[in-house]
């Protein structure tokens, strides 16, 4: 059943009244036709929050709407205009009240949380506009967007006419992998632009109607269009109108992106600099959209930066960052910091809304724990713990922890090792042997022996291949057949090991990351000033060639942030948004 569009905005806000004033929310509901004609008189309701429970808020709103007689049985004609069928209203009279209260309750709960419910009193005034949808036009437009066409009969019966047009989306939409030149817009030519036109025998006597604009599309269709664009365009698009800002700020947009498979990898950093900021701070790597790339084959793009992320200071001072793991668009922060007090706390950072929430506590308080996400579970193990509480696992779906036994782990726990996920297993590179933990079997076993890998500080997996960087700036990949590390070929890879001040050679490799199938490396160059250090980042496209060689092309490399010499790098996590 088609439901009307709902738009709301804050008309008045006072977030610091005296505590005795409580938490008051005034809601003005306007019910309009698609021609902005008032269907029923405006309804003004008032609720006082004593809880953020969604059922509680829904009951408050529904009770007020019922008492005010909004869309009651005596005005069911207006309800049918909004998309509620007569049979539906007859079988379930409160359906309109319940529908609106179901919509408003989570939004009001989120607003109250942001305003500091429980710590501050507030008085909030909201204007809600409900606008009818034309069922036939909605279905036709939906089918047109999904299929890219419509038939003549539908066009005639909708009383719409068409004309040829050209739509230019300058630097908004990229193609399916191949890169266009920077500054060249993507142009879409269409032979069908819909207009609410007059009947054929009236066209000579009436003024030619205006083309249908994007803003006249239903929210569901416009949201589907926005969900297909790169999220890096969202800040600019949010300036188009209040409606665009509302849609781009809605959690539903990111749900749609997930459903239609248009999520993008987003890199988040956490830094600590005690001399300049009192709390650890999150940053995200800001990139240009995919169609803004290089003008010639040999140019290396240099236009990327780390952008500070607002993440709630009152959470940051309580959260350690020694162990972080990505689960979809969430970042799980687990346990206590290195050489800090052990902790069983789990905090979850939502990369879409940049808000924190609490997760289920671990069974054992830990410090500097490793955490890995495999098949819907988070596996945690503590580097310096030697007893049977070394490992435990979180089932993400049920949010429950279980203890695991580390059978076979005693062979490497007392020595140097690096650990990551490789081919669906927790994979440990130790001094002379590699170990794998099979989650299904629950045991560690030696998967191969090797010579000492003294040059590895960080490694990642891309398409079942391990990649790392040496201290001298060489990018290497591990050949499992010959059991040796081999160099990634490519002439422009030399930029990482030249003699410039930003060279990776003999600098500090902070992290290597699988960024959507490409290799991202973050490092701090060896050269530094007395007060400042610079964080650099580079992105490499990889290609497997004949005779088992792997070649790399440097897509971009540049400085992304300047910090003081006292900074600490705490975390680097890739999430999908």
N, C-alpha and C positions, 0 to 999 in steps of 0.2 A: 504494500500500500504506500502511495506517495505521501510524503509528509512535507509541510511547508518549510521554507527557509527561516532560520532564526538568527538574528543578529543582536548583539548587545554591546553596550559601551558604558563606561563609568562616567556618570554625570558629576558627582561630587564625592569627595573623599576627605575624611579627617581621621588620621591614623594615630593621633596622640591625645585623645580626650581623657578626662579623669577616669580612673579605673571603675568608679561607681556607675559610669554611663553604660557599661556593658558593651555588647557587640551587636549593633543594630544595622539591618540591611533593609532599605526601601527599594521596592521594585515597581516600575511603571511599565505596564504591558500594553503595547499598541498592536492591534490586529488589522492588517491591511490586505487589500487585493493586490494583484501584480500591477495594477495601475495606480498604486498609492492611494486608493480609496478606502476610507475607514469602514471596516465591515461591522464592528461593534464598538461601543464606547470604550475608552481607555479604562483599564483597571489598575488601581493603586493598592499594593499590599505591603505589609510591614512584618518582618520576622526578627526575632531576637535569638541569636545562636547561643546554645549552652553545650553544644557538642559538634564535632566535625563528622559524625557518623552520617553516611549518605542516606540510609533509610530514615534517620531522624530529620534531615533537611528536606527530603522528599515529602515526608508527611506534613511538615510545616507549610511548605509551598502549596501542596495539594489541598490542604484544609482551607487556606486563605482563598485560593481560586474558587473552591466550592462555595464558600460563604459569600463571595462577591458575585457569584452567578456568571462567571466567565464561560462562554460557550456552553451554557446549560441546555437542557432539552428544549426550552422555549425558543432558543435561537439556533437550533441545529442546522438551519439553512446555511448560516455562516460557517459552521463546522464542515459541512459538505463542500463548500467553496475551498476550504483549506485542504481537502483531500481525504476527509474521513467519510466513509460510505454510510448511507442511512442504516443498513443492516448492522454495521459495526457499532453505530451509536445506539441502536435499539438493544443490542445484546450486552453492550458494556458502556453505559452512560458516562462514567467518569474517565473514559479513555483519553479525552482531550486534556483533562487536568493532569492525569498520570503521565502522559507523553511530555508535557511541558515541564513538569516537576522532575522527571527523569533526566531531561536535558540540562536543566539549570543546576541541579544539586551538585554534580561534580565540579562545575565551574565555580560555584560559590564556595565550596570546600577548599578548592585550590587558592582562590583569592584570599580567603580567611587565613590560610596557612602562610601565604606570602606577607600578609599584613601583621603577622606575629600573634596569631590567636593563642591565648593562654598567657601571653606576656603583656600585650597592649590591648586597650580597648579601642574600638574604631566605630565610625559611622559611615556607611557606604550607601550611595544612591545609584541605582542601575536603571537604564532605559533598555527595555527589551522590545524589539520589533519582530513581528511574525508576519511573513509575506507569503501569500498563497502561491502554489505552483499549478500550472495548467497541465493536467495529467497527460493529455495527448502530445502537447509540445515537448514535454519532458521526455517521454518515451522516444519520440522521433529524434530529438537532439542527442539523447544517449546513444541510440542506434547509429546515428550519423557519425559521432565521435569514435565509436568502437569499430564500425565497418568502413568508415571513410566515404560513405555514399548514402543516398536515399532514393526512393523510387518516385515516379511522376505522380502516382495517385496520392501518396502521402503529402507531397508538396502542394498539390491542388487543394486537398481537403484542409490543409493547415492555413490556407490563404496566405501563403508566402511566395515571393518571387525571388529570382536570383539574378546576379550579374557577375561578370568576371572581375577578379581583383588579384592583387599581388600583396602578400603579407611579408614584411621584412622583419625578421627577428635578429637584430644586430648583436652578434656575440652572445646569444642565449642558448642555442641548441647546437650540439655537436653531432657529427655523423657517427656511424657505427664503428669507430676505431681509427679510420684514416683521418689525418689532421689536415684541415684547411689552413690557408695562410692567415696570419694574424691581421685583424682589421677587416677581413672579408666577411660580410654578413651572410647568414644563412637565409635564403629566400624561398618562401613557399608560395607557389602559384595555385590558385583555386578558381574553378569555374562556377562554384556555387556559394555565393554569399547570401544568406537568408535575410529577407526583409519582410516585415509585416506590411505587405502591400495591399492595394485596393484590388477589387475584382477587375477582370479585363475590360469590361464596358465602362469602368469608372476611371481608368488610368489617364484619359485625356483631360478630365475635369478636376483631378486631385493632384496636389503637390507630391512629387516623387518622395517616397519615404526614405529615411536614413538607414544605412546598413546596420545589421545587428552587431553590436560590439561584444568584446569579451566580458565586459562588466554586466551584460544582460543575461549571460549564461547562468544556469542554476549553480549553486555552490558545489554540488557533487561533481559536475562536469569540469568546472573551473579548477577544483581541487585536483582532479585527475590529470589535468593539463600541467598544473604547477608541479605535481609529484614527478613528472617526467623530465623536469629541468634539473640542472646541476644545482646542488644546495649552495654553491659558492655564488650563485646569482641572487639568492634570496634577500640579502641585505639591500640591494638596489631595487628589487621588485617590491619590497615592503614599503618603499617610498611612493609607489604609484597611487595608492588610495588606502583608506582605512580598511576597506573590505579585503584588499590584498594582505595588509598587515595582519588582520584577524585570521585569515586562512593560513598564512605562512607561520603563524604562532600556534596553530592548533595541533595538539598531539595526534589528531586523526590523520593529518597530512603525512606524518612519518609512518603511521600504520599502513596507509595506502602505498607509500614508497616500498615498504617491505613486501606487501602483497603482490605488487606488479614487478618486483625485482629491479628497482632503480636505486637501491641504496648504494652509497659510496663509502670508500674507506676514509676515515678521518683520524689523523694522528694527534694524540694528546701527550703533552709533556708536563712533568711536575718538577719545579725547581725550588730550592731553598737558599735564601741569601740573607743571613742573619743581620748583615750590616745595613741592608736597604729595605727589607720587608719583614714584618714581625712573624709572618706565618708562611708555610709553603704555599706556592702559587701555581695554578694550572694555566697552561697555554695550549693553543691548538695551532697546527701548521696550516696557514692560509695559502691556498693555491689558486691559480687562474683556472677557468674552465678548460676542458680538453681541446676546444677549437682555437684557443689563443696560444699557439705554440710558435715554432721557429719559422723564420722567413727563408732560411736556406739550410742545407743539409748539415753544415758544420757549425752553425751558431748554437751556443748554449744559453738557454733562457735564464735570466737572473731577476726574477720578480716574485719572491716568496718571502714570507716572514712568519714569526711566531706571534700570535695575537693573544693577549690576556683574556682569560675566561672568567666571568663572574661566577663564583662557586660557593658563596656563603661563608664568611669569615668565622662565624661561630661554630661551624663544623670543622674547619681546617685545623684549628688549634688542638683538637682532640683526635685527629686522624693520623696514624703513621703511614708511611708510603714505601716501606721496604718490600712489600709484596702486592703487586697489582696484576689483575688478569681481566681480559675483555670477554664479555658475554653479550653478543649482539651489539646494542647501543649502550650497554651498561659497563661500568668499570667497578670491579670488586676490589676493595682495599682490605687486606687481611692481615691481622696480627700486629705485633709490635715492631719497632724499628731496630736496626742493628745497634748493639750495645745499649739498648734501651730496656725499659721494663717489659717483660713478656705480657702479651695481651691476647684475649680470645675474641676481641671485637671484630666485627665485619661491617664495613660501611660500603654503600653502593652509590656511585655517582651516575646520574642519568645524563648522557651526553646530548640528548635532545632538548631537555629543559634546563640543564645545568643546575640540578638540585640534588641534594643528598637524601638518602633514607637509610634506615638501619637494616642490616641483614641478621640472620641467625648466628649466634655466637658459636665459636668452635668448641669442641669438647675439651681441648687443652689450650692453655695460654702459651703463645709462641712468640719468638722474636726472629726477625729475618727469615721468614718462611718462604719457600718457593711455592708458587701456585700455577696450575696449568688447567686449561679447559679442554676436555676431550669428551665428545658425544654426550653433551648435556650434564656433565659432572665436572666439578672442580676438585682436583687432587692437590693436596697440600702436604709438604714435607719440610722439616726443620733441619737446617744444615748441621747445627752443633748438637742435636739431641741424639743420644745413643740407645735409648731404651725402646720399649715396644710402642710407645706413643709417638714414634717418629712420623707416621703418616696418618692422615684421615681424609675423607672424601665428602663433598657436599653434593647431594642430589638437588639440582637447581629447580626442578619441577616441584618437588615436595618441600624444598628448603629445610632438609634434615641432614645432619652430619652422622657419619659412621666411621668407626676406627678401622684402620688397615694395618696388617702386619707387613713388615718390609723384608720378606724372605729373600735372601741373596744380596741384600744391600750392604752387608758388613764388609764386603770385599773392597768397596771404594769409599765408604763414608769417612774413613780416617785420613783420607788423602785429598789432594787437589782434584776438583772436577768441575765441569761445566754441564748445565742441564737445560734441555729445551724439549719441544715436541717434534717428533720426526716420524712420519708414516704412521700416524695414529697411536704412537707409543711415547711414553716419557723416556727420553733418550739422554744418557749420561756419557760424556766424553771424559774419561779419567786419564791417569798418567800414561798407562800403556794398554788399556783395554777400554772398549765401549760396552755399555750395559743398556739393556732395554727393559722397561716395565710394561708388561702386557696387562691392561686393565681387566680383560676378561679372565685371565688366569690368576692374576693377583700375585705374580712372582717376578723377581729380577733375574736376568740371566745375561751371560756374556755373549755379545753378538759378533764381536771381532776383536782381534789384538792388533796393535800398531806400534810404531815408534812414537816417541814423546812429541806432542803437539805444543811446543813451547810458545808459538806465536799467536795463539787464539785467545782473544778476550771476549768475543761475542760472535754468535752465529745464528742463522735462521734458515728455514726451509722454504724453498720455492719449487713447486712441481716435483716433489720427491728428491730434490737435490739440496745439499747443504752448501751455504755460502758464508764466507768470512772475509776479513781484511787483515793483512799482516801489519806489523809495526812499520814497515817501510812503504806502506801505501798500496800494496798489490791486492787486488780482488781475487779470491781463490774459491774454487769449488771442489767438492770431494767426490772422487771417482770411486764408487763402491766396488767396481770390478778389480781395479789395480790397487785399491786401498791406499791411495795417495792423493794429496791436494794438488790441484792443477790450476794454472793461471787462467783467468778470464781474459780473452784476447780483446783487442780494440784500440785503435790509435788514440781516440779521445779519452781513454781511461788514464792517460798519462797526466791529465790535469790533477789527479789525486796524489801524485807522487813527484811533482815538479819541485822547484826550489823556492816557490813563492811563499809569502807569509801565511796563506790560507791552506797550504798543502796538508794532506792527511798524513803524509810520511812523518813518523816519529812524534805525531800528535797523540791525542787520547781518543780512541774510538769509543764513543758513548754507547751506541746501539746500532744494530743492523736489523731491518724490519722488512717483512714481506708486505709490500704496499700494492695490493691488487694485482699480484703477479710480477711486479717490478721490485727491484732491490733499492731500498732507501737506507742510506748510511748517514749517521749523525756523528760529528766529531768536533773536538776542540783543538785547533792547531797548536803546534809547539810554541810558536812565537806569541808573545804577549807583552803588553805594556805594564807599567808599574801598578796601574789601578784597574785595568779592564781586560777581560777575555772575551773572545768572540766564538759563538756557536755556529758551525757551518753544517750544511745539509746538502746531499746530492741524491738524485734519482736516476737509476740505471735501468734501461730496457735490455732484456737478455734474449739471446737467440741461440738455439742449438743448431750446429752445423755438422757437415760431414766429418767423418773420422773422429767423432766423439768430442769435438771442440765446442766450447761455449764462448760466444762473443757478446760484448756489452757495448751499448751506446749511451753516453752520458746525455740524458734529456735536459737536465738543468742542475746547476750547482750555484749556491750563493750563501752568504752570511744571513742567518735568520734572526739572531738576537745578540745583543751586547750585554754582558753581565760583569759584575765585579769579580775580582780574584778570589773572593770568599764564597762564591756560589757552590752549592752541592746539587748534583743531578740525581733526582730521586726516582723518577719513573718515566717510562715511555710506553704507551699503550695504543694499539690500533683498534678502533671500533668501527662498526658499520652504521651509518645514519642515512 
